[in-house]
Amino acid sequence: MSTPAEGAAPGANGGPTRSPKVNRTRISGLWVGVSVAAVLLALLLVFILQNTDPVTVHFLGTRASLPLGVSMLLSAVAGALVVAALGAARIVQLRRTVRRTGGRRDTR
């Protein structure tokens, strides 16, 4: 004869009852996001520390000598800023359209 698991209260039919489902909250989502960001930051730090060979970077007539990892990080940040600027421009465009049409959908 089987017995209910430790800590589980018996239900009406003698089996264990299920605990109520816990909904996700903003704080739990934030916790997951911060945890993922911390892991990515640690990996990024390892990448930069392993790529310390100096490279010469030429850009718009300027010249700089930087560690390889730092120059790649700066390139990635510059690319992310370009993408963010284009995304912000698209959001502004959509908000203007919604404001002009009064929130109506285009049925064409």
N, CA, C and O of each residue as an XYZ file, in Angstrom:
432
protein
N       0.841     -1.176      0.000
C       0.000      0.000      0.000
C       0.884      1.236      0.000
O       1.840      1.322      0.770
N       0.562      2.198     -0.869
C       1.404      3.395     -0.957
C       0.911      4.442      0.024
O      -0.280      4.535      0.320
N       1.850      5.221      0.516
C       1.519      6.300      1.443
C       1.802      7.622      0.764
O       2.651      7.693     -0.124
N       1.095      8.684      1.173
C       1.360      9.977      0.556
C       2.779     10.444      0.851
O       3.368     10.084      1.871
N       3.314     11.247     -0.056
C       4.676     11.771      0.117
C       4.735     12.604      1.377
O       3.737     13.169      1.824
N       5.933     12.665      1.939
C       6.099     13.455      3.157
C       5.732     14.899      2.906
O       6.124     15.464      1.885
N       5.000     15.500      3.798
C       4.635     16.900      3.695
C       3.381     17.127      2.873
O       2.878     18.250      2.838
N       2.849     16.090      2.202
C       1.646     16.257      1.398
C       0.448     15.841      2.234
O       0.433     14.756      2.816
N      -0.536     16.691      2.290
C      -1.747     16.386      3.042
C      -2.633     15.487      2.199
O      -2.747     15.688      0.990
N      -3.264     14.493      2.825
C      -4.131     13.615      2.043
C      -5.376     14.362      1.575
O      -5.933     15.179      2.308
N      -5.809     14.073      0.345
C      -7.012     14.699     -0.200
C      -8.239     13.909      0.192
O      -8.175     13.021      1.042
N      -9.364     14.237     -0.436
C     -10.630     13.588     -0.118
C     -10.594     12.116     -0.477
O     -11.225     11.308      0.205
N      -9.862     11.734     -1.545
C      -9.812     10.331     -1.957
C      -8.604      9.604     -1.368
O      -8.314      8.474     -1.761
N      -7.907     10.229     -0.441
C      -6.782      9.596      0.218
C      -5.450      9.913     -0.428
O      -4.405      9.657      0.170
N      -5.455     10.480     -1.674
C      -4.209     10.818     -2.355
C      -3.740     12.211     -1.944
O      -4.482     12.958     -1.306
N      -2.525     12.551     -2.304
C      -2.015     13.884     -1.950
C      -2.760     14.972     -2.712
O      -3.161     14.770     -3.858
N      -2.942     16.108     -2.084
C      -3.597     17.234     -2.750
C      -2.544     18.078     -3.436
O      -1.387     18.105     -3.018
N      -2.942     18.754     -4.473
C      -2.015     19.641     -5.181
C      -1.989     20.988     -4.487
O      -3.009     21.487     -4.013
N      -0.801     21.563     -4.440
C      -0.711     22.898     -3.862
C      -1.242     23.899     -4.884
O      -1.173     23.650     -6.087
N      -1.768     25.021     -4.418
C      -2.324     25.994     -5.358
C      -1.229     26.548     -6.265
O      -0.085     26.727     -5.846
N      -1.605     26.818     -7.528
C      -0.640     27.344     -8.489
C      -0.279     28.779     -8.110
O      -1.150     29.597     -7.816
N       1.011     29.064     -8.122
C       1.492     30.401     -7.786
C       1.719     31.156     -9.091
O       2.453     30.691     -9.963
N       1.092     32.314     -9.221
C       1.238     33.117    -10.427
C       2.594     33.805    -10.453
O       3.181     34.104     -9.413
N       3.077     34.047    -11.664
C       4.324     34.787    -11.823
C       4.065     36.259    -11.529
O       2.992     36.792    -11.814
N       5.066     36.893    -10.959
C       4.938     38.317    -10.638
C       6.023     39.098    -11.357
O       6.939     38.520    -11.941
N       5.912     40.403    -11.307
C       6.929     41.254    -11.921
C       8.272     41.074    -11.225
O       9.322     41.083    -11.868
N       8.229     40.911     -9.918
C       9.470     40.740     -9.161
C      10.158     39.435     -9.552
O      11.383     39.397     -9.668
N       9.388     38.364     -9.757
C      10.015     37.102    -10.158
C      10.621     37.225    -11.547
O      11.690     36.673    -11.806
N       9.954     37.941    -12.441
C      10.515     38.183    -13.769
C      11.778     39.025    -13.694
O      12.742     38.783    -14.420
N      11.766     40.016    -12.807
C      12.938     40.857    -12.609
C      14.103     40.035    -12.070
O      15.246     40.218    -12.488
N      13.808     39.134    -11.144
C      14.844     38.284    -10.554
C      15.482     37.410    -11.629
O      16.704     37.267    -11.663
N      14.676     36.830    -12.500
C      15.207     35.999    -13.579
C      16.053     36.857    -14.520
O      17.133     36.437    -14.936
N      15.573     38.050    -14.855
C      16.316     38.934    -15.742
C      17.656     39.350    -15.164
O      18.665     39.369    -15.870
N      17.667     39.681    -13.888
C      18.916     40.078    -13.235
C      19.881     38.892    -13.170
O      21.086     39.063    -13.358
N      19.369     37.714    -12.910
C      20.219     36.518    -12.856
C      20.854     36.232    -14.215
O      22.049     35.947    -14.295
N      20.066     36.308    -15.274
C      20.592     36.078    -16.623
C      21.614     37.160    -16.972
O      22.657     36.860    -17.552
N      21.323     38.411    -16.625
C      22.255     39.511    -16.903
C      23.570     39.314    -16.153
O      24.635     39.600    -16.700
N      23.516     38.837    -14.927
C      24.740     38.609    -14.146
C      25.597     37.523    -14.792
O      26.819     37.660    -14.851
N      24.979     36.454    -15.275
C      25.729     35.386    -15.941
C      26.357     35.914    -17.230
O      27.523     35.635    -17.509
N      25.596     36.673    -18.013
C      26.132     37.234    -19.255
C      27.271     38.211    -18.982
O      28.254     38.245    -19.722
N      27.140     39.000    -17.925
C      28.208     39.936    -17.562
C      29.477     39.193    -17.164
O      30.579     39.611    -17.521
N      29.331     38.104    -16.433
C      30.500     37.308    -16.048
C      31.181     36.724    -17.282
O      32.408     36.739    -17.380
N      30.390     36.209    -18.225
C      30.964     35.674    -19.461
C      31.651     36.772    -20.266
O      32.713     36.542    -20.846
N      31.064     37.949    -20.305
C      31.666     39.080    -21.011
C      32.983     39.486    -20.366
O      33.954     39.782    -21.062
N      33.017     39.500    -19.066
C      34.243     39.845    -18.350
C      35.356     38.834    -18.650
O      36.507     39.217    -18.858
N      35.009     37.553    -18.672
C      35.992     36.517    -18.999
C      36.508     36.725    -20.422
O      37.707     36.603    -20.674
N      35.602     37.040    -21.354
C      36.005     37.276    -22.741
C      36.985     38.442    -22.840
O      38.009     38.336    -23.515
N      36.678     39.545    -22.176
C      37.549     40.721    -22.228
C      38.905     40.422    -21.595
O      39.941     40.824    -22.126
N      38.904     39.724    -20.468
C      40.167     39.422    -19.792
C      41.036     38.440    -20.582
O      42.259     38.451    -20.437
N      40.432     37.602    -21.406
C      41.205     36.653    -22.199
C      41.688     37.243    -23.520
O      42.547     36.655    -24.178
N      41.151     38.391    -23.917
C      41.520     39.025    -25.186
C      42.133     40.392    -24.922
O      41.542     41.423    -25.241
N      43.325     40.386    -24.336
C      43.966     41.646    -23.954
C      45.063     42.070    -24.929
O      45.757     43.054    -24.676
N      45.232     41.352    -26.029
C      46.245     41.745    -27.005
C      45.882     43.103    -27.605
O      44.734     43.305    -28.002
N      46.828     44.031    -27.681
C      46.505     45.361    -28.215
C      46.291     45.324    -29.730
O      47.002     44.629    -30.455
N      45.312     46.076    -30.184
C      45.040     46.240    -31.614
C      44.929     47.729    -31.901
O      44.545     48.513    -31.033
N      45.265     48.109    -33.123
C      45.133     49.500    -33.530
C      43.826     49.647    -34.294
O      43.569     48.921    -35.255
N      43.010     50.588    -33.860
C      41.711     50.822    -34.472
C      41.758     52.172    -35.169
O      42.162     53.172    -34.574
N      41.342     52.201    -36.440
C      41.256     53.443    -37.213
C      39.788     53.736    -37.460
O      39.061     52.881    -37.965
N      39.336     54.952    -37.105
C      37.936     55.317    -37.320
C      37.830     56.815    -37.536
O      38.219     57.605    -36.676
N      37.302     57.203    -38.691
C      37.083     58.608    -39.048
C      38.324     59.465    -38.828
O      38.249     60.548    -38.247
N      39.436     58.982    -39.285
C      40.676     59.747    -39.197
C      41.375     59.682    -37.852
O      42.464     60.234    -37.695
N      40.774     59.023    -36.889
C      41.440     58.880    -35.588
C      42.057     57.488    -35.501
O      41.698     56.575    -36.244
N      42.973     57.362    -34.592
C      43.678     56.096    -34.424
C      43.844     55.849    -32.924
O      44.265     56.737    -32.182
N      43.511     54.644    -32.491
C      43.639     54.313    -31.073
C      44.139     52.888    -30.933
O      43.849     52.023    -31.760
N      44.889     52.665    -29.881
C      45.358     51.324    -29.565
C      44.602     50.853    -28.322
O      44.728     51.435    -27.245
N      43.817     49.789    -28.494
C      42.990     49.259    -27.409
C      43.177     47.750    -27.312
O      43.584     47.113    -28.283
N      42.883     47.177    -26.154
C      42.830     45.715    -26.082
C      41.720     45.189    -26.997
O      40.681     45.832    -27.148
N      41.935     44.044    -27.593
C      40.975     43.467    -28.538
C      39.579     43.315    -27.927
O      38.585     43.678    -28.555
N      39.503     42.785    -26.714
C      38.204     42.584    -26.062
C      37.458     43.890    -25.859
O      36.244     43.944    -26.055
N      38.161     44.940    -25.471
C      37.528     46.247    -25.247
C      37.045     46.827    -26.563
O      35.947     47.380    -26.627
N      37.855     46.708    -27.625
C      37.426     47.258    -28.913
C      36.203     46.521    -29.448
O      35.319     47.141    -30.040
N      36.143     45.213    -29.248
C      34.955     44.462    -29.683
C      33.732     44.838    -28.851
O      32.624     44.930    -29.379
N      33.933     45.054    -27.551
C      32.823     45.484    -26.695
C      32.298     46.847    -27.139
O      31.087     47.050    -27.219
N      33.207     47.783    -27.429
C      32.779     49.105    -27.892
C      32.031     49.019    -29.217
O      31.065     49.751    -29.431
N      32.463     48.141    -30.099
C      31.770     47.939    -31.372
C      30.355     47.405    -31.144
O      29.408     47.855    -31.788
N      30.217     46.453    -30.234
C      28.902     45.884    -29.936
C      27.981     46.925    -29.312
O      26.795     46.976    -29.638
N      28.515     47.756    -28.418
C      27.713     48.808    -27.788
C      27.262     49.821    -28.841
O      26.112     50.260    -28.828
N      28.168     50.194    -29.755
C      27.809     51.130    -30.822
C      26.700     50.538    -31.699
O      25.759     51.243    -32.065
N      26.805     49.267    -32.032
C      25.758     48.611    -32.818
C      24.428     48.576    -32.085
O      23.380     48.796    -32.693
N      24.458     48.304    -30.786
C      23.228     48.278    -29.996
C      22.587     49.661    -29.941
O      21.363     49.779    -29.979
N      23.411     50.714    -29.852
C      22.870     52.080    -29.840
C      22.213     52.423    -31.165
O      21.181     53.093    -31.180
N      22.785     51.981    -32.278
C      22.167     52.215    -33.586
C      20.821     51.508    -33.664
O      19.841     52.096    -34.121
N      20.760     50.264    -33.226
C      19.503     49.510    -33.240
C      18.468     50.173    -32.329
O      17.296     50.266    -32.694
N      18.887     50.635    -31.146
C      17.970     51.303    -30.221
C      17.435     52.600    -30.825
O      16.254     52.911    -30.674
N      18.291     53.354    -31.504
C      17.844     54.611    -32.125
C      16.829     54.328    -33.232
O      15.827     55.035    -33.341
N      17.074     53.310    -34.048
C      16.115     52.962    -35.096
C      14.802     52.460    -34.500
O      13.728     52.786    -35.004
N      14.884     51.671    -33.433
C      13.667     51.195    -32.767
C      12.877     52.343    -32.159
O      11.648     52.353    -32.234
N      13.562     53.308    -31.558
C      12.880     54.465    -30.978
C      12.195     55.287    -32.069
O      11.081     55.771    -31.873
N      12.854     55.445    -33.212
C      12.241     56.178    -34.324
C      10.974     55.466    -34.796
O       9.979     56.124    -35.100
N      10.994     54.150    -34.861
C       9.810     53.385    -35.283
C       8.682     53.522    -34.262
O       7.518     53.643    -34.646
N       9.004     53.503    -32.988
C       7.978     53.661    -31.953
C       7.329     55.033    -32.054
O       6.109     55.153    -31.950
N       8.140     56.069    -32.256
C       7.594     57.428    -32.419
C       6.689     57.470    -33.638
O       5.616     58.072    -33.586
N       7.097     56.847    -34.727
C       6.286     56.817    -35.934
C       4.940     56.130    -35.674
O       3.901     56.634    -36.101
N       4.947     55.001    -34.989
C       3.704     54.290    -34.688
C       2.800     55.090    -33.754
O       1.581     55.093    -33.931
N       3.378     55.765    -32.766
C       2.567     56.576    -31.846
C       1.905     57.733    -32.576
O       0.751     58.060    -32.295
N       2.615     58.357    -33.507
C       2.015     59.438    -34.299
C       0.856     58.916    -35.128
O      -0.184     59.566    -35.233
N       1.037     57.746    -35.716
C      -0.023     57.151    -36.531
C      -1.255     56.861    -35.684
O      -2.378     57.145    -36.101
N      -1.050     56.299    -34.498
C      -2.174     55.988    -33.618
C      -2.870     57.265    -33.168
O      -4.099     57.316    -33.118
N      -2.101     58.290    -32.841
C      -2.679     59.562    -32.408
C      -3.488     60.193    -33.541
O      -4.563     60.743    -33.303
N      -2.973     60.116    -34.781
C      -3.655     60.701    -35.927
C      -4.946     59.984    -36.247
O      -5.940     60.629    -36.580
N      -4.958     58.661    -36.153
C      -6.140     57.890    -36.504
C      -7.085     57.714    -35.323
O      -8.163     57.140    -35.482
N      -6.715     58.184    -34.170
C      -7.574     58.039    -32.995
C      -7.653     56.624    -32.478
O      -8.610     56.268    -31.792
N      -6.663     55.810    -32.795
C      -6.639     54.433    -32.300
C      -7.383     53.467    -33.195
O      -7.437     52.275    -32.892
N      -7.966     53.948    -34.305
C      -8.684     53.054    -35.218
C      -7.676     52.222    -36.000
O      -6.571     52.670    -36.303
N      -8.084     51.010    -36.313
C      -7.224     50.140    -37.107
C      -7.491     50.391    -38.585
O      -8.618     50.673    -38.995
N      -6.434     50.283    -39.369
C      -6.574     50.421    -40.811
C      -7.128     49.106    -41.355
O      -6.518     48.054    -41.165
N      -8.280     49.154    -42.032
C      -8.946     47.927    -42.505
C      -8.673     47.654    -43.957
O      -9.406     46.873    -44.564
N      -7.672     48.245    -44.546
C      -7.363     47.998    -45.958
C      -6.819     46.630    -46.180
O      -6.509     46.266    -47.314
